[in-house]
């Protein structure tokens, strides 16, 4: 036995060092309140559960990108270029950084929806954590937790971090750029500012020019607020600009220098040029609406082809429920924070942070509001970090000054406006849990009154101060209840297709107008979502040969993005719709071909470069994902890219490189793009016999009828 005064060894795994590490993890910094670190852990774990829960229910989500992930997991060349198919015929119409993340996961875990989507969800957790860290650094743990919670519970964020579009990586990298800028502003650090430029540059490789929207804000705030001399600031910004160009430009340079014959065609361009894609279809064309090769026509007023443009666009029927729940609060708190810091020194951190996040919000929301080109509701996920940061920062700044009548009145008014606006947005889904809107309105107004009473009473009666934390928690709960409901609906609802939206179906009303499926005269998807394609994909494509009346959409219009089409009723609880999960009924989705078609395509597949060729990438994606084999997407995403030419296709067919051809894909219309699909379809029909396999009309290109 040990001596009486001896101390027994601690059990294995319970050493003082281990206990110290565990204590630090749970306690955080010595100066932090006891709830700070547990609150952060709860935020991150809760976000992970929210974004990972039943993640595979949506299947391949956006089949266009899923096919490219499959290709990248098979071919390193396809991985690098972002090719749609492993035989490297054509790329997707974006830079490939987001595909790299998902394709690496698929190489490790196999090509399946979970392996593809799990990295996206983890990017969401990382974004929430980094936003918390950035806000907390200057404004404290309460501001950081509130910012992170607002971000995590934004419906469009829950949608995009459970989806395979490029927006997830883009948002993380932009938050990282602000984080690095904050670090640079503390000491005037060139290294940290250069790192911010690198993050933006890699954001460009995720979604091209959209990443650059924050650049003027970061540059101007640093130029104004960095604690170093003006010429040093200018030189540092020059270094950051060079870093941005290098981190984005290396891939552009490689793709430009590689001969066209040695790489895939650049999807989305009309001249096989990544520069054209950057500045045209994915660049200035998004602002002006002049996007050669996109679907043509025009819906919407005020010059907007994808819904009405204008200052109220972010509050409109088709967008408000995605992002705008706390947008009024963010704007009010931003203005209040700027007023509070108006007389602060030039390098004041409080004001600098407000200008960083407020500038991000105003510039990005302004561009989104007035851009006349292709615009989808899910783009607004780029606003979520700025809204979360401003709510966290502004709320804490006013709370700390709540004994001042003006601060108390502003804080109370913000809570009341948020409750009223939540009531309005929930009213656009009037049949979806109608009790919730009244809970939000009444609870918010009560919270606003309690905040005002507690704040003002603190000034004369310190004993009332003990009720202040409870009043603040009630106000936060009331503000987050409505977006939480929409977010739970989003998580519970599978989402597929290229155009998806968060939350339940909405009707017209309030600011803006309903669009595709959102109001009178809109289209709605069926139970399978989207339009049918004569059986080639089992639904989800477009009618064979295009639409009636010459292949045009009604009124000659392009596909707008307003409103909802749901393909079904309520599933119960906070769950949502069948079919496309609110995104125009799963419009532009790729279905699965029949087993007979898959068997035909996989037979002797090794003898062919492409087992089938078809018009449009969504049509092609269904075949490629079902077979795991390369499929030629004629004309790219819209079917309007000028590749292959008829002569090139004839050469491929005569060389025996393509086994089958299936028609019926693409949009059948474009804004000045090529119509290679029609030319090739006519040539195939004239020179090959058709056969019906599993309800799909197919042409065997190895058996010509003569006359070629």
C-alpha positions as CSV (number, residue, x, y, z in Angstrom):
1,X,0.0,0.0,0.0
2,X,1.2,3.5,-0.6
3,X,2.3,5.6,2.3
4,X,-0.5,7.6,4.0
5,X,0.7,10.8,2.5
6,X,1.3,9.4,-1.0
7,X,-1.0,10.5,-3.8
8,X,-2.2,7.7,-6.1
9,X,-1.5,8.0,-9.8
10,X,-4.4,9.5,-11.8
11,X,-6.2,6.9,-13.9
12,X,-5.0,6.5,-17.5
13,X,-6.5,9.2,-19.7
14,X,-7.2,11.5,-16.7
15,X,-3.8,13.2,-16.2
16,X,-3.6,16.8,-15.1
17,X,-2.4,17.7,-18.6
18,X,-5.4,16.1,-20.2
19,X,-7.7,17.7,-17.7
20,X,-6.1,21.0,-18.4
21,X,-6.6,20.7,-22.2
22,X,-10.2,19.7,-21.6
23,X,-10.7,22.6,-19.3
24,X,-9.3,25.0,-21.8
25,X,-11.5,23.6,-24.5
26,X,-14.6,24.0,-22.4
27,X,-13.6,27.3,-20.6
28,X,-11.9,29.1,-23.4
29,X,-10.0,32.3,-22.6
30,X,-9.6,33.2,-19.0
31,X,-11.4,36.5,-19.5
32,X,-14.4,34.8,-21.2
33,X,-17.7,34.3,-19.4
34,X,-18.4,30.8,-18.4
35,X,-21.0,30.3,-21.2
36,X,-18.7,31.5,-24.1
37,X,-17.0,28.2,-25.0
38,X,-19.9,25.9,-24.3
39,X,-22.0,28.3,-26.4
40,X,-19.5,28.0,-29.3
41,X,-19.4,24.2,-29.1
42,X,-23.2,24.1,-29.1
43,X,-23.3,26.4,-32.1
44,X,-20.9,24.3,-34.1
45,X,-22.4,20.9,-33.1
46,X,-25.9,22.2,-33.8
47,X,-24.9,23.5,-37.2
48,X,-23.2,20.2,-38.0
49,X,-26.4,18.3,-37.1
50,X,-28.6,20.7,-39.0
51,X,-26.5,20.5,-42.2
52,X,-25.7,16.8,-42.1
53,X,-29.1,15.5,-41.0
54,X,-30.5,13.1,-43.7
55,X,-28.0,14.7,-46.1
56,X,-28.4,12.0,-48.7
57,X,-32.1,12.4,-49.2
58,X,-31.7,14.8,-52.0
59,X,-29.7,12.4,-54.1
60,X,-27.5,14.0,-56.7
61,X,-29.0,17.5,-56.0
62,X,-27.7,19.5,-59.0
63,X,-27.0,16.6,-61.5
64,X,-25.0,19.0,-63.7
65,X,-22.3,19.4,-61.0
66,X,-22.7,15.8,-59.8
67,X,-21.7,14.5,-63.2
68,X,-18.6,16.7,-63.1
69,X,-17.7,15.5,-59.6
70,X,-18.1,11.9,-61.0
71,X,-15.8,12.8,-63.9
72,X,-13.2,14.4,-61.6
73,X,-13.2,11.4,-59.4
74,X,-12.4,9.3,-62.4
75,X,-9.9,11.4,-64.4
76,X,-7.3,13.8,-63.1
77,X,-7.5,15.8,-66.3
78,X,-11.3,16.2,-65.8
79,X,-10.5,17.1,-62.2
80,X,-8.2,19.9,-63.1
81,X,-10.3,21.4,-65.9
82,X,-13.7,20.9,-64.3
83,X,-14.9,18.7,-67.2
84,X,-18.4,17.5,-67.3
85,X,-17.4,14.0,-68.5
86,X,-14.3,11.9,-67.9
87,X,-13.5,11.9,-71.6
88,X,-13.0,15.6,-71.4
89,X,-15.3,16.8,-74.1
90,X,-16.6,20.0,-72.4
91,X,-16.3,21.7,-69.0
92,X,-18.9,23.0,-66.7
93,X,-19.7,26.7,-67.0
94,X,-17.8,27.7,-63.9
95,X,-14.2,27.6,-62.6
96,X,-13.6,24.2,-60.9
97,X,-12.5,24.9,-57.3
98,X,-15.7,23.8,-55.7
99,X,-15.6,20.6,-57.8
100,X,-12.1,19.8,-56.5
101,X,-13.3,19.6,-52.9
102,X,-16.2,17.3,-53.8
103,X,-14.2,15.2,-56.3
104,X,-11.4,14.5,-53.7
105,X,-14.0,13.3,-51.3
106,X,-15.5,11.1,-53.9
107,X,-12.1,9.6,-54.8
108,X,-11.7,8.7,-51.1
109,X,-15.2,7.5,-50.3
110,X,-16.6,6.6,-53.7
111,X,-18.9,8.4,-56.0
112,X,-22.2,8.8,-54.1
113,X,-24.4,11.7,-52.9
114,X,-23.1,11.6,-49.3
115,X,-19.4,11.7,-50.3
116,X,-20.2,14.7,-52.5
117,X,-22.4,16.6,-50.1
118,X,-20.7,16.0,-46.8
119,X,-17.8,18.4,-47.7
120,X,-20.3,21.1,-48.5
121,X,-22.0,20.7,-45.1
122,X,-18.6,20.8,-43.4
123,X,-17.8,24.0,-45.3
124,X,-20.9,25.4,-43.8
125,X,-19.8,24.5,-40.3
126,X,-16.4,26.0,-41.0
127,X,-18.1,29.2,-42.3
128,X,-20.2,29.6,-39.1
129,X,-17.1,28.9,-36.9
130,X,-14.9,31.4,-38.8
131,X,-17.6,34.1,-38.8
132,X,-18.0,33.6,-35.1
133,X,-14.2,33.9,-34.6
134,X,-14.0,37.0,-36.8
135,X,-16.8,38.9,-35.1
136,X,-15.8,37.7,-31.6
137,X,-12.3,39.0,-32.0
138,X,-13.3,42.6,-31.8
139,X,-16.8,42.6,-30.3
140,X,-16.8,39.7,-27.8
141,X,-18.3,36.2,-27.5
142,X,-21.9,37.3,-27.4
143,X,-21.6,39.1,-30.7
144,X,-19.8,36.1,-32.2
145,X,-22.4,33.6,-31.1
146,X,-25.3,35.8,-32.4
147,X,-23.6,36.3,-35.7
148,X,-22.9,32.6,-36.1
149,X,-26.5,31.6,-35.1
150,X,-28.0,34.0,-37.6
151,X,-25.8,32.7,-40.3
152,X,-26.5,29.0,-39.5
153,X,-30.3,29.6,-39.4
154,X,-30.6,31.5,-42.6
155,X,-32.8,29.3,-44.8
156,X,-30.8,29.8,-48.0
157,X,-27.6,29.0,-46.1
158,X,-29.1,25.7,-44.9
159,X,-30.0,25.0,-48.6
160,X,-26.6,25.8,-50.1
161,X,-24.5,24.1,-47.5
162,X,-26.5,20.9,-48.2
163,X,-26.2,21.3,-52.0
164,X,-23.4,20.9,-54.5
165,X,-23.4,24.3,-56.1
166,X,-20.2,26.5,-55.9
167,X,-21.7,28.9,-53.5
168,X,-20.7,27.0,-50.3
169,X,-16.9,27.3,-51.0
170,X,-17.3,30.9,-52.2
171,X,-19.0,32.0,-49.0
172,X,-16.4,30.3,-46.8
173,X,-13.5,32.0,-48.7
174,X,-15.1,35.4,-48.6
175,X,-15.6,35.1,-44.8
176,X,-11.9,34.0,-44.6
177,X,-10.9,37.1,-46.6
178,X,-12.7,39.4,-44.1
179,X,-11.1,37.4,-41.2
180,X,-7.6,38.0,-42.7
181,X,-8.4,41.7,-43.3
182,X,-9.5,42.1,-39.7
183,X,-6.1,40.6,-38.6
184,X,-4.3,43.0,-41.0
185,X,-6.1,46.0,-39.7
186,X,-4.9,45.3,-36.1
187,X,-1.3,46.0,-36.8
188,X,-1.1,47.1,-40.4
189,X,0.2,43.7,-41.5
190,X,1.2,43.2,-45.1
191,X,1.2,39.4,-44.7
192,X,-2.4,39.2,-43.5
193,X,-3.6,41.6,-46.2
194,X,-1.9,39.5,-48.8
195,X,-3.6,36.4,-47.4
196,X,-7.0,38.2,-47.7
197,X,-6.2,38.7,-51.4
198,X,-5.3,35.0,-51.8
199,X,-8.7,34.0,-50.2
200,X,-10.5,36.2,-52.7
201,X,-8.4,34.8,-55.5
202,X,-9.4,31.3,-54.7
203,X,-13.0,32.5,-54.3
204,X,-12.7,33.5,-57.9
205,X,-11.8,29.9,-58.8
206,X,-15.0,28.9,-57.1
207,X,-17.5,31.3,-58.7
208,X,-15.6,33.7,-60.8
209,X,-16.4,37.4,-60.7
210,X,-18.9,37.2,-57.8
211,X,-15.9,36.8,-55.5
212,X,-14.7,40.2,-56.5
213,X,-17.7,42.1,-55.2
214,X,-16.1,42.4,-51.7
215,X,-12.8,43.7,-53.0
216,X,-13.6,47.4,-53.2
217,X,-15.0,47.2,-49.6
218,X,-11.9,45.4,-48.2
219,X,-9.6,47.8,-50.0
220,X,-11.3,51.0,-49.0
221,X,-11.7,50.0,-45.4
222,X,-8.1,49.1,-45.1
223,X,-7.1,52.3,-46.8
224,X,-9.1,54.3,-44.3
225,X,-8.6,52.4,-41.1
226,X,-5.2,50.6,-41.1
227,X,-2.9,52.0,-38.3
228,X,0.1,52.7,-40.6
229,X,1.1,55.6,-43.0
230,X,-0.9,56.3,-46.1
231,X,1.8,55.3,-48.6
232,X,2.5,52.1,-46.8
233,X,-1.2,51.3,-47.0
234,X,-1.2,51.9,-50.7
235,X,1.8,49.6,-51.2
236,X,0.2,46.9,-49.0
237,X,-2.9,47.1,-51.1
238,X,-0.8,46.7,-54.2
239,X,0.8,43.5,-52.8
240,X,-2.7,42.2,-51.9
241,X,-3.9,42.9,-55.4
242,X,-0.9,41.0,-56.9
243,X,-1.6,38.1,-54.6
244,X,-5.3,38.0,-55.6
245,X,-4.3,38.0,-59.3
246,X,-1.7,35.3,-58.8
247,X,-4.1,33.0,-56.7
248,X,-6.8,33.4,-59.3
249,X,-4.8,33.8,-62.5
250,X,-2.6,30.7,-62.4
251,X,-5.5,28.4,-63.4
252,X,-6.7,30.9,-66.1
253,X,-3.2,31.1,-67.5
254,X,-2.8,27.4,-67.7
255,X,-6.2,26.8,-69.4
256,X,-5.4,29.7,-71.8
257,X,-2.0,28.4,-72.7
258,X,-3.0,24.8,-73.2
259,X,-3.9,24.2,-76.9
260,X,-7.6,23.7,-77.5
261,X,-6.9,20.3,-79.0
262,X,-5.4,19.2,-75.7
263,X,-8.1,20.3,-73.3
264,X,-11.9,20.2,-73.1
265,X,-14.1,22.9,-74.6
266,X,-14.8,25.7,-72.2
267,X,-18.5,25.3,-71.4
268,X,-20.6,28.5,-71.4
269,X,-18.4,30.3,-73.9
270,X,-19.0,30.8,-77.6
271,X,-15.3,30.9,-78.6
272,X,-13.8,28.2,-76.4
273,X,-12.3,30.8,-74.1
274,X,-12.1,31.0,-70.4
275,X,-11.6,34.8,-70.6
276,X,-14.8,35.1,-72.6
277,X,-16.6,33.0,-70.0
278,X,-15.3,35.2,-67.2
279,X,-16.1,38.5,-68.7
280,X,-19.2,37.5,-70.7
281,X,-21.6,34.8,-69.7
282,X,-20.4,34.8,-66.1
283,X,-19.3,38.4,-65.9
284,X,-20.7,41.6,-67.3
285,X,-23.5,39.7,-69.0
286,X,-24.9,38.9,-65.6
287,X,-25.2,42.7,-64.9
288,X,-26.5,43.8,-68.3
289,X,-28.5,40.7,-69.3
290,X,-26.6,40.4,-72.6
291,X,-25.5,36.8,-72.1
292,X,-24.8,35.2,-75.4
293,X,-25.7,31.6,-75.3
294,X,-28.0,31.7,-72.4
295,X,-31.7,31.0,-72.7
296,X,-33.4,34.0,-74.4
297,X,-36.5,36.0,-74.0
298,X,-37.6,38.1,-71.1
299,X,-40.0,37.9,-68.1
300,X,-40.2,40.5,-65.4
301,X,-40.5,44.3,-65.4
302,X,-38.0,47.1,-65.0
303,X,-35.7,45.5,-67.5
304,X,-35.1,42.4,-65.4
305,X,-35.3,39.1,-67.4
306,X,-35.1,37.0,-64.2
307,X,-37.7,38.9,-62.2
308,X,-38.2,42.5,-61.4
309,X,-35.1,44.5,-60.5
310,X,-35.0,47.4,-58.1
311,X,-34.2,48.4,-54.5
312,X,-36.9,46.1,-53.1
313,X,-35.8,43.0,-54.9
314,X,-34.2,41.4,-51.8
315,X,-37.5,41.8,-50.0
316,X,-39.6,40.4,-52.9
317,X,-41.9,37.4,-52.7
318,X,-39.5,35.0,-54.4
319,X,-36.4,36.1,-52.4
320,X,-37.5,37.5,-49.0
321,X,-38.0,34.1,-47.4
322,X,-34.6,33.0,-48.5
323,X,-32.5,35.7,-46.9
324,X,-34.4,38.8,-45.7
325,X,-35.7,37.7,-42.3
326,X,-33.1,39.8,-40.5
327,X,-32.1,42.1,-43.3
328,X,-34.1,45.1,-41.9
329,X,-32.5,44.5,-38.5
330,X,-29.0,44.4,-40.1
331,X,-29.6,47.7,-41.9
332,X,-31.0,49.4,-38.8
333,X,-28.1,48.2,-36.6
334,X,-25.5,49.1,-39.2
335,X,-26.7,52.7,-39.4
336,X,-27.0,52.8,-35.6
337,X,-23.4,51.5,-35.2
338,X,-22.0,54.1,-37.7
339,X,-23.8,56.9,-35.8
340,X,-22.3,55.7,-32.5
341,X,-18.8,55.6,-33.9
342,X,-19.0,58.7,-36.1
343,X,-16.5,60.7,-34.0
344,X,-14.1,57.8,-33.4
345,X,-10.5,58.0,-34.5
346,X,-9.6,57.0,-38.0
347,X,-8.3,53.6,-37.1
348,X,-11.2,52.7,-34.7
349,X,-11.8,49.0,-34.9
350,X,-15.4,49.1,-34.0
351,X,-16.2,51.3,-36.9
352,X,-13.9,49.5,-39.3
353,X,-15.6,46.2,-38.6
354,X,-19.0,47.8,-39.2
355,X,-17.8,49.2,-42.5
356,X,-16.4,45.9,-43.6
357,X,-19.6,43.9,-43.0
358,X,-21.9,46.8,-43.9
359,X,-20.0,47.4,-47.2
360,X,-20.2,43.7,-48.0
361,X,-24.0,43.8,-47.5
362,X,-24.7,47.0,-49.4
363,X,-22.5,46.3,-52.4
364,X,-23.5,42.7,-52.9
365,X,-27.2,43.3,-52.2
366,X,-27.1,46.4,-54.5
367,X,-25.6,44.3,-57.4
368,X,-28.1,41.5,-56.8
369,X,-31.0,44.0,-56.8
370,X,-30.2,45.7,-60.1
371,X,-28.5,43.0,-62.2
372,X,-30.6,42.3,-65.3
373,X,-29.0,38.9,-66.2
374,X,-29.4,35.4,-64.9
375,X,-30.3,35.6,-61.2
376,X,-31.3,32.8,-58.9
377,X,-32.6,33.1,-55.3
378,X,-29.8,31.0,-53.9
379,X,-27.2,33.6,-54.9
380,X,-28.4,35.5,-51.8
381,X,-26.5,33.1,-49.6
382,X,-23.6,35.5,-50.1
383,X,-25.4,38.0,-48.0
384,X,-25.9,35.7,-45.0
385,X,-22.4,36.3,-43.3
386,X,-22.8,40.1,-43.5
387,X,-26.3,40.0,-42.1
388,X,-25.2,37.8,-39.3
389,X,-22.2,39.9,-38.5
390,X,-24.2,43.2,-38.4
391,X,-26.9,41.7,-36.3
392,X,-24.3,40.4,-33.8
393,X,-22.2,43.5,-33.8
394,X,-24.9,46.1,-33.8
395,X,-27.1,44.2,-31.3
396,X,-24.2,44.0,-28.7
397,X,-23.2,47.6,-29.2
398,X,-26.7,48.8,-28.5
399,X,-27.2,46.4,-25.7
400,X,-24.1,47.7,-23.9
401,X,-25.5,51.2,-24.2
402,X,-29.1,50.2,-23.3
403,X,-29.4,52.7,-20.5
404,X,-29.3,55.5,-23.0
405,X,-32.8,56.3,-24.2
406,X,-31.8,56.5,-27.9
407,X,-30.0,53.1,-27.8
408,X,-32.8,51.5,-25.9
409,X,-35.4,52.8,-28.3
410,X,-33.4,51.7,-31.4
411,X,-32.9,48.3,-30.0
412,X,-36.5,47.9,-29.1
413,X,-37.6,49.1,-32.5
414,X,-35.3,46.7,-34.2
415,X,-36.8,43.8,-32.3
416,X,-40.3,45.0,-33.2
417,X,-39.5,45.5,-36.9
418,X,-38.0,42.1,-37.1
419,X,-41.1,40.5,-35.6
420,X,-43.4,42.4,-37.9
421,X,-41.3,41.5,-40.9
422,X,-41.2,37.8,-39.9
423,X,-45.0,38.0,-39.7
424,X,-45.1,39.4,-43.2
425,X,-42.8,36.8,-44.7
426,X,-44.6,33.9,-43.0
427,X,-47.8,35.3,-44.4
428,X,-46.6,34.5,-47.8
429,X,-46.8,30.9,-46.9
430,X,-50.2,31.3,-45.2
431,X,-51.1,27.6,-45.3
432,X,-47.8,26.5,-43.8
433,X,-48.1,26.3,-40.0
434,X,-50.2,29.6,-39.7
435,X,-49.8,29.6,-35.9
436,X,-46.1,30.3,-36.2
437,X,-46.5,33.8,-37.7
438,X,-48.7,34.9,-34.7
439,X,-46.2,33.4,-32.2
440,X,-43.4,35.4,-33.9
441,X,-45.4,38.6,-34.0
442,X,-46.8,38.5,-30.5
443,X,-43.5,37.1,-29.0
444,X,-41.5,39.7,-30.8
445,X,-43.6,42.7,-29.8
446,X,-43.6,41.5,-26.2
447,X,-39.9,41.1,-26.3
448,X,-39.5,44.6,-27.8
449,X,-41.6,46.0,-24.9
450,X,-39.6,44.0,-22.3
451,X,-36.3,45.2,-23.8
452,X,-37.4,48.8,-23.7
453,X,-38.7,48.5,-20.2
454,X,-35.7,46.7,-18.8
455,X,-33.3,49.0,-20.6
456,X,-34.9,52.2,-19.4
457,X,-35.5,50.8,-15.9
458,X,-31.8,49.9,-15.6
459,X,-31.1,53.6,-15.7
460,X,-33.1,54.4,-12.5
461,X,-33.5,51.1,-10.8
462,X,-30.3,48.9,-10.8
463,X,-32.2,46.0,-9.3
464,X,-34.0,45.5,-12.6
465,X,-30.7,44.7,-14.2
466,X,-31.0,41.1,-13.3
467,X,-33.9,40.7,-15.7
468,X,-31.9,42.2,-18.6
469,X,-30.2,38.9,-19.8
470,X,-33.6,37.2,-19.9
471,X,-35.1,40.0,-21.9
472,X,-32.2,39.8,-24.4
473,X,-32.7,36.1,-24.8
474,X,-36.4,36.5,-25.4
475,X,-35.6,39.1,-28.1
476,X,-33.1,36.9,-29.8
477,X,-35.5,33.9,-29.7
478,X,-38.3,35.9,-31.2
479,X,-36.0,37.2,-34.0
480,X,-34.7,33.7,-34.9
481,X,-38.0,31.8,-34.6
482,X,-39.3,32.5,-38.1
483,X,-36.0,31.8,-40.1
484,X,-35.6,28.7,-37.9
485,X,-39.0,27.4,-39.1
486,X,-38.1,27.9,-42.7
487,X,-34.7,26.4,-42.2
488,X,-36.2,23.2,-40.6
489,X,-38.5,23.0,-43.6
490,X,-35.5,23.3,-45.9
491,X,-33.6,20.6,-44.1
492,X,-36.6,18.2,-44.1
493,X,-37.3,18.7,-47.8
494,X,-35.2,17.0,-50.6
495,X,-33.9,19.5,-53.2
496,X,-32.9,18.5,-56.7
497,X,-32.4,20.4,-59.9
498,X,-30.4,23.4,-61.1
499,X,-32.8,26.0,-59.7
500,X,-33.8,25.4,-56.0
501,X,-35.1,27.5,-53.2
502,X,-35.4,27.2,-49.5
503,X,-38.5,27.0,-47.4
504,X,-42.2,26.2,-48.2
505,X,-44.1,27.4,-51.2
506,X,-45.1,31.1,-51.3
507,X,-47.8,33.2,-52.9
508,X,-47.6,36.7,-54.4
509,X,-47.8,39.6,-52.0
510,X,-45.7,42.2,-50.3
511,X,-42.7,43.7,-52.1
512,X,-42.0,42.3,-55.6
513,X,-43.9,39.8,-57.5
514,X,-44.1,36.1,-57.7
515,X,-42.4,34.4,-60.6
516,X,-42.1,30.9,-61.9
517,X,-44.7,29.0,-60.0
518,X,-45.0,31.7,-57.4
519,X,-48.3,33.3,-58.5
520,X,-51.0,33.4,-61.0
521,X,-50.0,32.1,-64.3
522,X,-46.8,30.5,-63.1
523,X,-45.6,27.0,-64.0
524,X,-45.7,24.2,-61.4
525,X,-43.8,21.0,-61.4
526,X,-45.4,17.6,-61.1
527,X,-44.7,14.9,-58.5
528,X,-41.4,14.2,-60.1
529,X,-40.5,17.8,-60.4
530,X,-39.9,19.8,-63.5
531,X,-40.9,19.0,-67.0
532,X,-41.0,15.6,-68.7
533,X,-38.7,14.6,-71.5
534,X,-40.5,11.9,-73.4
535,X,-39.2,9.2,-71.1
536,X,-35.5,9.6,-71.7
537,X,-34.9,10.6,-68.1
538,X,-38.1,9.6,-66.6
539,X,-39.1,13.2,-66.0
540,X,-37.2,16.3,-65.0
541,X,-35.9,17.3,-68.5
542,X,-37.7,19.2,-71.3
543,X,-40.1,17.8,-73.9
544,X,-38.5,16.1,-76.8
545,X,-38.0,18.6,-79.6
546,X,-38.5,21.5,-77.2
547,X,-41.7,23.3,-76.3
548,X,-44.8,23.8,-78.5
549,X,-45.1,26.7,-80.9
550,X,-41.6,26.5,-82.3
551,X,-39.8,25.4,-79.2
552,X,-40.3,28.6,-77.3
553,X,-41.3,29.1,-73.7
554,X,-44.6,30.9,-73.3
555,X,-44.4,34.6,-74.4
556,X,-41.0,33.9,-75.9
557,X,-39.5,34.3,-72.4
558,X,-36.4,32.9,-70.8
559,X,-36.7,30.9,-67.6
560,X,-37.2,33.3,-64.7
561,X,-36.6,32.3,-61.1
562,X,-39.4,33.9,-59.1
563,X,-41.9,32.1,-56.9
564,X,-42.0,28.4,-56.1
565,X,-43.3,25.3,-57.7
566,X,-43.5,22.4,-55.3
567,X,-45.0,19.3,-56.9
568,X,-46.9,18.3,-53.8
569,X,-48.5,19.3,-50.6
570,X,-47.2,19.4,-47.0
571,X,-45.4,16.3,-45.7
572,X,-46.3,17.1,-42.1
573,X,-44.4,18.8,-39.3
574,X,-41.8,21.3,-40.6
575,X,-41.2,19.0,-43.6
576,X,-41.9,20.4,-47.0
577,X,-42.9,19.3,-50.4
578,X,-42.3,16.4,-52.6
579,X,-40.5,16.7,-55.9
580,X,-38.1,19.6,-56.3
581,X,-38.3,20.9,-52.8
582,X,-39.6,24.3,-53.6
583,X,-37.2,25.0,-56.5
584,X,-39.6,25.4,-59.4
585,X,-40.6,21.8,-59.0
586,X,-37.0,20.6,-59.4
587,X,-36.7,22.5,-62.8
588,X,-33.6,21.6,-64.9
589,X,-33.2,18.3,-63.0
590,X,-31.9,15.1,-64.6
591,X,-33.9,12.0,-63.9
592,X,-32.7,8.4,-64.1
593,X,-33.0,6.4,-67.4
594,X,-34.7,3.1,-67.4
595,X,-32.8,-0.1,-66.5
596,X,-33.1,-1.2,-70.2
597,X,-31.4,2.0,-71.3
598,X,-28.6,1.6,-68.8
599,X,-28.1,-2.0,-69.9
600,X,-27.8,-0.9,-73.5
601,X,-25.4,1.9,-72.7
602,X,-23.1,-0.2,-70.5
603,X,-22.8,-3.0,-73.1
604,X,-19.3,-3.0,-74.6
605,X,-18.8,0.4,-73.1
606,X,-15.0,0.1,-73.2
607,X,-15.1,0.3,-77.0
608,X,-16.4,3.8,-77.0
609,X,-15.2,7.2,-75.9
610,X,-18.8,8.3,-75.1
611,X,-21.5,5.7,-74.6
612,X,-24.2,8.2,-75.7
613,X,-24.4,11.8,-76.9
614,X,-27.4,14.0,-76.2
615,X,-28.2,17.7,-76.3
616,X,-27.8,19.7,-73.1
617,X,-25.9,18.8,-69.9
618,X,-28.9,18.1,-67.7
619,X,-30.1,15.5,-70.1
620,X,-26.6,14.1,-70.4
621,X,-26.1,14.1,-66.6
622,X,-28.9,11.6,-66.0
623,X,-27.3,9.0,-68.3
624,X,-23.8,9.7,-67.0
625,X,-24.7,9.4,-63.3
626,X,-26.8,6.2,-64.0
627,X,-24.0,4.5,-65.9
628,X,-20.9,6.0,-64.4
629,X,-19.6,6.3,-68.0
630,X,-18.7,9.4,-70.1
631,X,-21.6,11.0,-72.0
632,X,-21.2,13.7,-74.6
633,X,-23.1,16.9,-73.7
634,X,-23.9,18.5,-77.0
635,X,-24.0,22.3,-76.7
636,X,-23.1,22.3,-73.0
637,X,-25.5,23.3,-70.2
638,X,-28.0,25.2,-72.4
639,X,-27.4,23.2,-75.5
640,X,-26.2,26.5,-77.1
641,X,-22.4,26.2,-77.0
642,X,-21.1,25.7,-80.5
643,X,-19.6,22.3,-79.9
644,X,-19.3,19.9,-81.5
645,X,-19.9,21.2,-84.9
646,X,-21.8,18.9,-87.3
647,X,-18.6,18.0,-89.0
648,X,-16.9,17.2,-85.8
649,X,-19.8,15.0,-84.6
650,X,-19.9,13.2,-88.0
651,X,-16.2,12.5,-87.5
652,X,-16.7,11.1,-84.0
653,X,-19.6,8.9,-85.2
654,X,-17.7,7.6,-88.3
655,X,-14.7,6.8,-86.1
656,X,-16.9,4.7,-83.8
657,X,-16.3,6.9,-80.8
658,X,-20.0,7.4,-79.9
659,X,-22.3,4.4,-79.4
660,X,-25.8,6.0,-79.2
661,X,-27.5,9.3,-79.7
662,X,-30.6,10.4,-77.8
663,X,-32.5,13.6,-78.8
664,X,-34.9,15.8,-76.8
665,X,-32.5,17.7,-74.5
666,X,-31.4,21.3,-74.3
667,X,-33.7,24.4,-74.1
668,X,-34.5,24.7,-77.8
669,X,-33.8,28.4,-77.6
670,X,-30.9,30.7,-76.8
671,X,-29.8,34.3,-76.8
672,X,-27.6,34.3,-79.8
673,X,-26.0,31.0,-79.2
674,X,-25.4,28.1,-81.5
675,X,-28.0,25.6,-82.5
676,X,-25.8,22.6,-83.0
677,X,-28.3,20.3,-81.3
678,X,-30.9,20.7,-84.1
679,X,-28.3,20.2,-86.8
680,X,-26.9,17.1,-85.3
681,X,-30.4,15.7,-84.5
682,X,-31.5,16.2,-88.1
683,X,-28.4,14.5,-89.4
684,X,-28.7,11.5,-87.1
685,X,-32.4,11.1,-87.9
686,X,-31.6,11.1,-91.6
687,X,-28.8,8.6,-91.5
688,X,-29.6,6.2,-88.6
689,X,-32.6,4.1,-87.7
690,X,-34.3,4.8,-84.4
691,X,-35.3,2.3,-81.8
692,X,-37.2,2.5,-78.6
693,X,-35.5,1.1,-75.5
694,X,-37.3,1.4,-72.2
695,X,-39.5,4.1,-73.5
696,X,-36.6,6.2,-74.8
697,X,-35.9,6.8,-78.5
698,X,-32.3,6.0,-79.3
699,X,-30.1,5.9,-82.4
700,X,-27.3,3.3,-82.7
701,X,-24.5,5.3,-84.4
702,X,-22.6,2.1,-85.2
703,X,-25.3,1.1,-87.7
704,X,-25.9,3.7,-90.3
705,X,-28.6,3.3,-92.9
706,X,-26.5,4.7,-95.7
707,X,-26.3,8.1,-97.4
708,X,-23.6,9.5,-95.2
